[in-house]
Amino acid sequence: MTSYQLKQLSKIKRLVYSGKRKFLKRKDRDYILDLLDLGIDEKSAWKEIMNLSKANYWYDDRSAYKFEKDKALVFKKSINGNKAYIKVKLDINKDDEMTVCISFHKDIKRGDNNAL
């Protein structure tokens, strides 16, 4: 994780703390059901985001997932015995900034038993 990404994570956490946060409503996923599948609610999810650290950062070297300025940060961590995939970004508009949680769900891959 670069120093720039660490600064982004710090800013993401400050915005979450100040209440400037939202979950992205996606057509392909229902974040409420994804959170329930992990055994948590929205409030708990934001607490988990507040506790993210460099140790949870995940880098995928596939070009579609490479970090670029103002792009999302991806993390993986154990929550209630499951590996969770968490993607957050800063949403910056004219005079306002907000943390947007793009993904927060079980990290399931073929052949993966989902344990850390």
C-alpha positions in Angstrom: 0.0 0.0 0.0 1.5 3.3 -1.0 1.7 6.4 1.1 -0.9 8.0 -1.2 -3.3 5.1 -0.6 -2.7 5.3 3.2 -3.7 9.0 3.0 -6.8 8.0 1.0 -7.7 5.4 3.6 -7.3 8.0 6.4 -9.6 10.4 4.5 -12.1 7.6 3.9 -12.2 6.9 7.7 -12.6 10.6 8.5 -15.6 10.9 6.2 -17.2 7.7 7.6 -16.7 9.1 11.2 -18.4 12.4 10.2 -21.4 10.6 8.7 -20.5 11.3 5.0 -20.9 7.8 3.8 -23.1 5.6 1.7 -23.4 2.2 0.2 -23.6 2.1 -3.6 -26.8 0.6 -4.8 -25.9 -1.9 -7.5 -28.0 -3.7 -10.0 -26.0 -6.9 -9.6 -25.9 -7.1 -5.8 -28.1 -6.3 -2.8 -25.7 -5.0 -0.2 -28.1 -5.5 2.7 -28.3 -9.2 1.8 -24.6 -9.4 1.4 -24.1 -7.9 4.9 -26.6 -10.3 6.4 -24.8 -13.1 4.7 -21.7 -12.0 6.7 -23.8 -11.8 9.9 -23.6 -8.0 10.2 -25.7 -4.9 9.6 -24.9 -1.5 8.1 -23.7 0.0 11.4 -21.3 -2.9 11.9 -20.1 -2.7 8.3 -19.1 0.9 8.9 -17.3 -0.1 12.1 -15.4 -2.7 10.1 -14.4 -0.1 7.5 -13.2 2.2 10.3 -10.9 -0.6 11.5 -9.4 -1.3 8.1 -5.6 -1.1 8.0 -2.6 -1.6 5.7 -2.6 -5.3 6.8 -6.1 -5.7 5.2 -5.2 -4.1 1.9 -5.4 -6.4 -1.1 -3.8 -5.8 -4.4 -4.8 -7.6 -7.6 -2.3 -7.2 -10.3 -4.9 -7.7 -13.1 -5.0 -4.4 -14.9 -8.7 -3.9 -14.3 -8.1 -3.8 -10.6 -4.9 -1.8 -10.4 -5.1 1.3 -8.2 -5.1 4.6 -9.9 -5.6 8.1 -8.4 -9.2 8.5 -7.2 -10.0 4.8 -7.7 -11.3 2.3 -5.2 -9.2 0.6 -2.5 -9.8 -3.1 -1.9 -9.5 -4.9 1.4 -10.0 -8.4 2.6 -10.6 -9.4 6.3 -12.1 -12.1 8.4 -15.6 -11.3 9.7 -17.5 -13.9 11.7 -15.3 -16.7 10.2 -15.8 -15.6 6.6 -13.4 -13.8 4.3 -15.0 -10.5 3.4 -14.2 -8.5 0.3 -14.5 -4.7 0.9 -14.1 -2.0 -1.8 -14.4 1.6 -0.9 -13.6 4.9 -2.6 -13.8 8.6 -2.2 -16.6 10.3 -4.1 -15.5 13.9 -4.7 -18.0 16.4 -6.1 -17.7 20.2 -6.4 -17.5 21.1 -2.7 -18.4 17.8 -1.1 -16.7 14.5 -0.4 -18.2 11.2 0.7 -17.0 7.7 1.3 -18.7 5.2 -1.0 -18.7 1.5 -0.2 -18.9 -0.2 -3.5 -18.7 -3.8 -2.3 -18.9 -5.5 1.1 -19.6 -9.2 0.7 -18.2 -12.7 1.2 -15.1 -13.3 -1.0 -16.0 -16.5 -2.7 -13.9 -18.1 -5.4 -14.1 -21.5 -7.0 -12.3 -24.0 -4.8 -12.1 -21.5 -1.9 -13.5 -22.6 1.4 -13.8 -18.9 2.3 -11.6 -19.2 5.4 -8.7 -17.0 6.1 
